[in-house]
């Protein structure tokens, strides 16, 4: 199953946190700046809040 990007959040450093589908149908997030990620897939309303919270404090710059 290919992942679908549901939403993206900008970090303080200008990187992006992407929320994508997981194999189980739930969603997960990954920061393209610091490379942090959700520990396991969760329902949309929970994972979006986690991704937004991470973006609000992450100062990592975008990676190449």
C-alpha positions in Angstrom: 0.0 0.0 0.0 1.4 3.4 -0.9 1.1 6.1 1.7 -1.1 9.0 1.2 -0.1 12.4 2.7 -3.2 13.6 4.7 -1.6 16.8 6.0 1.6 18.7 6.6 2.7 21.0 9.4 5.6 23.5 9.2 8.1 23.4 12.0 9.7 26.4 13.6 12.9 25.7 11.6 11.1 25.5 8.3 11.0 21.7 8.0 7.8 19.7 7.4 6.0 17.1 9.5 3.9 14.8 7.3 0.9 12.8 8.4 0.5 9.7 6.2 -1.5 6.5 6.1 -0.2 3.4 7.7 -0.6 -0.2 6.6 -3.3 -0.7 9.2 -5.4 2.2 7.9 -4.5 4.4 10.8 -2.1 7.3 10.4 1.5 8.1 11.4 3.7 11.2 11.3 7.3 11.9 10.4 9.4 15.0 10.8 11.5 15.6 7.7 13.8 17.9 9.8 14.8 16.0 12.9 13.6 12.6 11.6 11.5 12.1 14.7 8.3 10.0 14.1 5.2 8.6 15.8 5.9 5.5 17.8 3.0 3.6 16.2 -0.1 4.3 14.0 -3.1 5.9 15.6 -6.5 7.3 14.5 -6.5 10.5 12.6 -7.6 12.9 15.4 -4.9 11.7 17.7 -2.0 11.6 15.2 -2.8 15.1 13.8 -2.6 16.6 17.3 0.8 14.8 17.9 2.2 16.0 14.6 1.0 19.6 15.2 2.5 19.5 18.7 5.8 18.3 17.4 5.9 21.0 14.6 5.2 23.7 17.2 8.5 22.9 19.1 10.8 21.4 16.5 13.6 23.8 15.5 15.3 21.4 13.0 16.1 22.8 9.6 14.9 21.0 6.4 17.2 18.2 5.3 18.4 17.6 1.8 
